[in-house]
Amino acid sequence: MRRIAIASALLAVFVCAALAGEGAYFEYEVVVEGAGLPPELAQQMGTKTMRTWFQDDMFKMDFGDGLQSVIVRKDKGVVWIVHGPQKVYSEFPFELFNQMMEQSKRQADQMDENAEFKKTGRTKKIGRWNCYEVIATFRDPQGKQPVQKSYIWLTKAKELDPKKLAETFKWDMFGQSDINERVLKYPELDGFPVQVISEGETPQGKLKSTMTLKNFQRKTFPKSIFEPPAGYRKMEIRTPQGGQMPMPVPPQGQ
């Protein structure tokens, strides 16, 4: 299950940073399919929309058409997780979120250690972007058995040039140095991922995920986008022992 998340990790390396001044909006269609999965995982299969907004040092990611949103405000030192159906939100320190991102980056680097990237020579147009294909093969820690394949379709369109976008990053979250390092290490990935199709097997069953960029815009957004919606209630946070992730406590009546 963890390795199938490489699609998200690959996209995050290119996308997860905020742009100075003018903002950016990315909209992805995410399709998750599986076979032989237990009921608790099978019910997570289907098609969802993932939207992200970036502006200055503000970031918002919306999952499942408003079912849940993550809002990161470095300027305020907080992260909000908004639960749409319950009309509540929880608040966490920015530093905790930053530590989680560093951990995600380390996991992505570990996955790269036994990875092979190969250009196939195939091209196609996805949306308005001309793309070329790279196949990424990820192997077990011993580097022997392939455990996952990702079919990555990248574009070199000027509007999505990751290196030029990185030049305007105000908040260095997977920033310029990381992008340059990755492109130098894996020249096959010299572009922006428009579509990532990942296939793999886990102890729970087979999984396949497809993430496709459907819309991209550069514009300035109102700050209200990066705030919990008016009328939403703040949830109490319970901090467990042992340095674990704080857990939100739903308000009474929820």
Contacts in CASP RR format, 6 or more apart in sequence:
PFRMAT RR
TARGET T0000
AUTHOR 0000-0000-0000
METHOD contacts of the structure
MODEL  1
MRRIAIASALLAVFVCAALAGEGAYFEYEVVVEGAGLPPELAQQMGTKTM
RTWFQDDMFKMDFGDGLQSVIVRKDKGVVWIVHGPQKVYSEFPFELFNQM
MEQSKRQADQMDENAEFKKTGRTKKIGRWNCYEVIATFRDPQGKQPVQKS
YIWLTKAKELDPKKLAETFKWDMFGQSDINERVLKYPELDGFPVQVISEG
ETPQGKLKSTMTLKNFQRKTFPKSIFEPPAGYRKMEIRTPQGGQMPMPVP
PQGQ
1 41 0 8 1.000
1 202 0 8 1.000
1 204 0 8 1.000
1 207 0 8 1.000
2 107 0 8 1.000
3 111 0 8 1.000
3 138 0 8 1.000
3 147 0 8 1.000
3 148 0 8 1.000
3 200 0 8 1.000
3 202 0 8 1.000
4 148 0 8 1.000
4 198 0 8 1.000
4 200 0 8 1.000
4 202 0 8 1.000
4 207 0 8 1.000
4 208 0 8 1.000
4 209 0 8 1.000
5 209 0 8 1.000
6 108 0 8 1.000
6 111 0 8 1.000
6 136 0 8 1.000
6 138 0 8 1.000
6 148 0 8 1.000
6 150 0 8 1.000
6 196 0 8 1.000
6 198 0 8 1.000
7 150 0 8 1.000
7 196 0 8 1.000
7 197 0 8 1.000
7 198 0 8 1.000
7 209 0 8 1.000
7 210 0 8 1.000
7 211 0 8 1.000
8 211 0 8 1.000
9 104 0 8 1.000
9 107 0 8 1.000
9 108 0 8 1.000
9 111 0 8 1.000
10 108 0 8 1.000
10 136 0 8 1.000
10 150 0 8 1.000
10 152 0 8 1.000
10 193 0 8 1.000
10 196 0 8 1.000
11 28 0 8 1.000
11 193 0 8 1.000
11 196 0 8 1.000
11 211 0 8 1.000
12 104 0 8 1.000
12 108 0 8 1.000
12 174 0 8 1.000
13 105 0 8 1.000
13 108 0 8 1.000
13 174 0 8 1.000
13 178 0 8 1.000
13 179 0 8 1.000
13 182 0 8 1.000
14 162 0 8 1.000
14 174 0 8 1.000
14 179 0 8 1.000
14 191 0 8 1.000
14 192 0 8 1.000
14 193 0 8 1.000
15 26 0 8 1.000
15 52 0 8 1.000
16 59 0 8 1.000
16 101 0 8 1.000
16 173 0 8 1.000
16 174 0 8 1.000
17 54 0 8 1.000
17 165 0 8 1.000
17 166 0 8 1.000
17 169 0 8 1.000
17 171 0 8 1.000
17 172 0 8 1.000
17 173 0 8 1.000
17 174 0 8 1.000
17 175 0 8 1.000
18 54 0 8 1.000
18 55 0 8 1.000
18 56 0 8 1.000
18 57 0 8 1.000
18 58 0 8 1.000
18 59 0 8 1.000
18 74 0 8 1.000
18 169 0 8 1.000
18 170 0 8 1.000
18 171 0 8 1.000
18 173 0 8 1.000
19 54 0 8 1.000
19 55 0 8 1.000
19 56 0 8 1.000
19 165 0 8 1.000
19 168 0 8 1.000
19 169 0 8 1.000
19 170 0 8 1.000
19 218 0 8 1.000
20 56 0 8 1.000
20 168 0 8 1.000
20 169 0 8 1.000
20 170 0 8 1.000
21 55 0 8 1.000
21 56 0 8 1.000
21 168 0 8 1.000
21 170 0 8 1.000
21 220 0 8 1.000
22 55 0 8 1.000
22 218 0 8 1.000
22 219 0 8 1.000
22 220 0 8 1.000
23 53 0 8 1.000
23 54 0 8 1.000
23 55 0 8 1.000
23 56 0 8 1.000
23 218 0 8 1.000
23 219 0 8 1.000
23 220 0 8 1.000
23 221 0 8 1.000
24 53 0 8 1.000
24 54 0 8 1.000
24 55 0 8 1.000
24 165 0 8 1.000
24 216 0 8 1.000
24 217 0 8 1.000
24 218 0 8 1.000
25 51 0 8 1.000
25 52 0 8 1.000
25 53 0 8 1.000
25 54 0 8 1.000
25 215 0 8 1.000
25 216 0 8 1.000
25 217 0 8 1.000
25 218 0 8 1.000
25 219 0 8 1.000
25 221 0 8 1.000
26 51 0 8 1.000
26 52 0 8 1.000
26 213 0 8 1.000
26 215 0 8 1.000
26 216 0 8 1.000
27 49 0 8 1.000
27 50 0 8 1.000
27 51 0 8 1.000
27 52 0 8 1.000
27 213 0 8 1.000
27 214 0 8 1.000
27 215 0 8 1.000
27 216 0 8 1.000
28 49 0 8 1.000
28 50 0 8 1.000
28 51 0 8 1.000
28 52 0 8 1.000
28 211 0 8 1.000
28 212 0 8 1.000
28 213 0 8 1.000
28 214 0 8 1.000
29 47 0 8 1.000
29 48 0 8 1.000
29 49 0 8 1.000
29 50 0 8 1.000
29 210 0 8 1.000
29 211 0 8 1.000
29 212 0 8 1.000
29 214 0 8 1.000
30 47 0 8 1.000
30 48 0 8 1.000
30 49 0 8 1.000
30 50 0 8 1.000
30 209 0 8 1.000
30 210 0 8 1.000
30 211 0 8 1.000
31 46 0 8 1.000
31 47 0 8 1.000
31 209 0 8 1.000
31 210 0 8 1.000
31 212 0 8 1.000
32 44 0 8 1.000
32 45 0 8 1.000
32 46 0 8 1.000
32 48 0 8 1.000
32 207 0 8 1.000
32 208 0 8 1.000
32 209 0 8 1.000
33 45 0 8 1.000
33 46 0 8 1.000
33 207 0 8 1.000
33 208 0 8 1.000
33 209 0 8 1.000
34 41 0 8 1.000
34 42 0 8 1.000
34 45 0 8 1.000
34 205 0 8 1.000
34 206 0 8 1.000
34 207 0 8 1.000
34 208 0 8 1.000
35 205 0 8 1.000
35 206 0 8 1.000
36 42 0 8 1.000
36 204 0 8 1.000
36 205 0 8 1.000
36 206 0 8 1.000
37 45 0 8 1.000
37 204 0 8 1.000
37 205 0 8 1.000
37 206 0 8 1.000
37 207 0 8 1.000
38 204 0 8 1.000
41 204 0 8 1.000
48 63 0 8 1.000
48 64 0 8 1.000
48 65 0 8 1.000
49 62 0 8 1.000
49 64 0 8 1.000
49 65 0 8 1.000
49 214 0 8 1.000
50 61 0 8 1.000
50 62 0 8 1.000
50 63 0 8 1.000
50 64 0 8 1.000
50 211 0 8 1.000
51 61 0 8 1.000
51 62 0 8 1.000
52 59 0 8 1.000
52 60 0 8 1.000
52 61 0 8 1.000
52 62 0 8 1.000
53 59 0 8 1.000
53 60 0 8 1.000
53 221 0 8 1.000
53 225 0 8 1.000
53 226 0 8 1.000
55 220 0 8 1.000
55 221 0 8 1.000
55 226 0 8 1.000
56 75 0 8 1.000
56 170 0 8 1.000
56 171 0 8 1.000
57 73 0 8 1.000
57 74 0 8 1.000
57 75 0 8 1.000
57 170 0 8 1.000
57 171 0 8 1.000
58 71 0 8 1.000
58 72 0 8 1.000
58 73 0 8 1.000
58 74 0 8 1.000
58 75 0 8 1.000
58 223 0 8 1.000
58 226 0 8 1.000
59 71 0 8 1.000
59 72 0 8 1.000
59 171 0 8 1.000
59 173 0 8 1.000
59 226 0 8 1.000
60 69 0 8 1.000
60 70 0 8 1.000
60 71 0 8 1.000
60 72 0 8 1.000
60 225 0 8 1.000
60 226 0 8 1.000
61 69 0 8 1.000
61 70 0 8 1.000
62 68 0 8 1.000
62 69 0 8 1.000
63 69 0 8 1.000
63 70 0 8 1.000
66 84 0 8 1.000
67 83 0 8 1.000
67 84 0 8 1.000
67 85 0 8 1.000
68 81 0 8 1.000
68 82 0 8 1.000
68 83 0 8 1.000
68 84 0 8 1.000
69 80 0 8 1.000
69 81 0 8 1.000
69 82 0 8 1.000
69 84 0 8 1.000
70 79 0 8 1.000
70 80 0 8 1.000
70 81 0 8 1.000
70 82 0 8 1.000
71 79 0 8 1.000
71 80 0 8 1.000
71 81 0 8 1.000
71 82 0 8 1.000
71 226 0 8 1.000
71 227 0 8 1.000
71 228 0 8 1.000
72 79 0 8 1.000
72 94 0 8 1.000
72 97 0 8 1.000
73 79 0 8 1.000
73 80 0 8 1.000
73 94 0 8 1.000
73 226 0 8 1.000
74 94 0 8 1.000
74 171 0 8 1.000
76 94 0 8 1.000
77 93 0 8 1.000
77 94 0 8 1.000
77 95 0 8 1.000
78 91 0 8 1.000
78 92 0 8 1.000
78 93 0 8 1.000
78 94 0 8 1.000
79 91 0 8 1.000
79 92 0 8 1.000
79 93 0 8 1.000
79 94 0 8 1.000
79 96 0 8 1.000
79 97 0 8 1.000
80 89 0 8 1.000
80 90 0 8 1.000
80 91 0 8 1.000
80 92 0 8 1.000
80 228 0 8 1.000
81 89 0 8 1.000
81 90 0 8 1.000
81 92 0 8 1.000
81 248 0 8 1.000
82 88 0 8 1.000
82 89 0 8 1.000
82 228 0 8 1.000
82 229 0 8 1.000
82 232 0 8 1.000
83 89 0 8 1.000
83 90 0 8 1.000
84 232 0 8 1.000
86 250 0 8 1.000
86 254 0 8 1.000
87 229 0 8 1.000
87 231 0 8 1.000
87 232 0 8 1.000
87 233 0 8 1.000
88 232 0 8 1.000
88 233 0 8 1.000
88 234 0 8 1.000
88 235 0 8 1.000
88 250 0 8 1.000
88 251 0 8 1.000
88 254 0 8 1.000
89 228 0 8 1.000
89 232 0 8 1.000
89 233 0 8 1.000
89 234 0 8 1.000
89 235 0 8 1.000
90 234 0 8 1.000
90 235 0 8 1.000
90 237 0 8 1.000
90 248 0 8 1.000
91 234 0 8 1.000
91 237 0 8 1.000
92 237 0 8 1.000
92 246 0 8 1.000
96 245 0 8 1.000
96 246 0 8 1.000
98 173 0 8 1.000
101 173 0 8 1.000
101 174 0 8 1.000
105 174 0 8 1.000
105 178 0 8 1.000
111 138 0 8 1.000
112 185 0 8 1.000
112 186 0 8 1.000
114 138 0 8 1.000
114 139 0 8 1.000
114 140 0 8 1.000
114 141 0 8 1.000
114 142 0 8 1.000
114 143 0 8 1.000
115 136 0 8 1.000
115 137 0 8 1.000
115 138 0 8 1.000
115 139 0 8 1.000
116 136 0 8 1.000
116 137 0 8 1.000
116 139 0 8 1.000
117 134 0 8 1.000
117 135 0 8 1.000
117 136 0 8 1.000
117 186 0 8 1.000
117 188 0 8 1.000
117 189 0 8 1.000
118 134 0 8 1.000
118 135 0 8 1.000
118 137 0 8 1.000
118 188 0 8 1.000
119 132 0 8 1.000
119 133 0 8 1.000
119 134 0 8 1.000
119 188 0 8 1.000
120 133 0 8 1.000
120 134 0 8 1.000
120 135 0 8 1.000
121 132 0 8 1.000
121 133 0 8 1.000
122 132 0 8 1.000
122 133 0 8 1.000
123 130 0 8 1.000
123 131 0 8 1.000
123 132 0 8 1.000
123 133 0 8 1.000
124 131 0 8 1.000
124 133 0 8 1.000
124 153 0 8 1.000
125 131 0 8 1.000
126 153 0 8 1.000
126 155 0 8 1.000
126 194 0 8 1.000
126 195 0 8 1.000
126 212 0 8 1.000
126 213 0 8 1.000
127 194 0 8 1.000
127 214 0 8 1.000
129 155 0 8 1.000
129 157 0 8 1.000
129 160 0 8 1.000
129 194 0 8 1.000
129 213 0 8 1.000
130 155 0 8 1.000
130 156 0 8 1.000
130 157 0 8 1.000
131 153 0 8 1.000
131 154 0 8 1.000
131 155 0 8 1.000
131 194 0 8 1.000
131 195 0 8 1.000
132 153 0 8 1.000
132 154 0 8 1.000
132 155 0 8 1.000
132 156 0 8 1.000
133 151 0 8 1.000
133 152 0 8 1.000
133 153 0 8 1.000
134 151 0 8 1.000
134 152 0 8 1.000
134 153 0 8 1.000
134 154 0 8 1.000
134 188 0 8 1.000
134 189 0 8 1.000
135 149 0 8 1.000
135 150 0 8 1.000
135 151 0 8 1.000
135 152 0 8 1.000
136 149 0 8 1.000
136 150 0 8 1.000
136 151 0 8 1.000
136 152 0 8 1.000
137 146 0 8 1.000
137 148 0 8 1.000
137 149 0 8 1.000
138 146 0 8 1.000
138 147 0 8 1.000
138 148 0 8 1.000
138 149 0 8 1.000
138 150 0 8 1.000
139 145 0 8 1.000
139 146 0 8 1.000
139 147 0 8 1.000
140 147 0 8 1.000
147 200 0 8 1.000
147 201 0 8 1.000
148 198 0 8 1.000
148 199 0 8 1.000
148 200 0 8 1.000
149 198 0 8 1.000
149 199 0 8 1.000
149 200 0 8 1.000
150 196 0 8 1.000
150 197 0 8 1.000
150 198 0 8 1.000
150 199 0 8 1.000
151 195 0 8 1.000
151 196 0 8 1.000
151 197 0 8 1.000
151 198 0 8 1.000
152 189 0 8 1.000
152 193 0 8 1.000
152 195 0 8 1.000
152 196 0 8 1.000
152 197 0 8 1.000
153 193 0 8 1.000
153 194 0 8 1.000
153 195 0 8 1.000
153 196 0 8 1.000
154 189 0 8 1.000
154 190 0 8 1.000
154 191 0 8 1.000
154 192 0 8 1.000
154 193 0 8 1.000
154 194 0 8 1.000
155 191 0 8 1.000
155 192 0 8 1.000
155 194 0 8 1.000
156 190 0 8 1.000
156 191 0 8 1.000
156 192 0 8 1.000
157 192 0 8 1.000
158 164 0 8 1.000
159 216 0 8 1.000
159 218 0 8 1.000
160 191 0 8 1.000
160 192 0 8 1.000
160 194 0 8 1.000
160 216 0 8 1.000
161 191 0 8 1.000
161 192 0 8 1.000
162 179 0 8 1.000
162 183 0 8 1.000
162 191 0 8 1.000
162 192 0 8 1.000
163 176 0 8 1.000
163 179 0 8 1.000
163 180 0 8 1.000
163 183 0 8 1.000
166 175 0 8 1.000
166 176 0 8 1.000
166 179 0 8 1.000
166 180 0 8 1.000
167 176 0 8 1.000
169 175 0 8 1.000
169 176 0 8 1.000
182 189 0 8 1.000
183 189 0 8 1.000
183 190 0 8 1.000
183 191 0 8 1.000
193 213 0 8 1.000
194 212 0 8 1.000
194 213 0 8 1.000
195 210 0 8 1.000
195 211 0 8 1.000
195 212 0 8 1.000
195 213 0 8 1.000
196 209 0 8 1.000
196 210 0 8 1.000
196 211 0 8 1.000
197 208 0 8 1.000
197 209 0 8 1.000
197 210 0 8 1.000
198 207 0 8 1.000
198 208 0 8 1.000
198 209 0 8 1.000
198 210 0 8 1.000
199 206 0 8 1.000
199 207 0 8 1.000
199 208 0 8 1.000
200 206 0 8 1.000
200 207 0 8 1.000
200 208 0 8 1.000
201 207 0 8 1.000
228 234 0 8 1.000
233 251 0 8 1.000
235 248 0 8 1.000
235 249 0 8 1.000
235 250 0 8 1.000
235 251 0 8 1.000
236 248 0 8 1.000
236 249 0 8 1.000
236 251 0 8 1.000
237 246 0 8 1.000
237 247 0 8 1.000
237 248 0 8 1.000
237 249 0 8 1.000
238 246 0 8 1.000
238 247 0 8 1.000
238 248 0 8 1.000
238 249 0 8 1.000
239 246 0 8 1.000
239 247 0 8 1.000
240 246 0 8 1.000
240 247 0 8 1.000
END
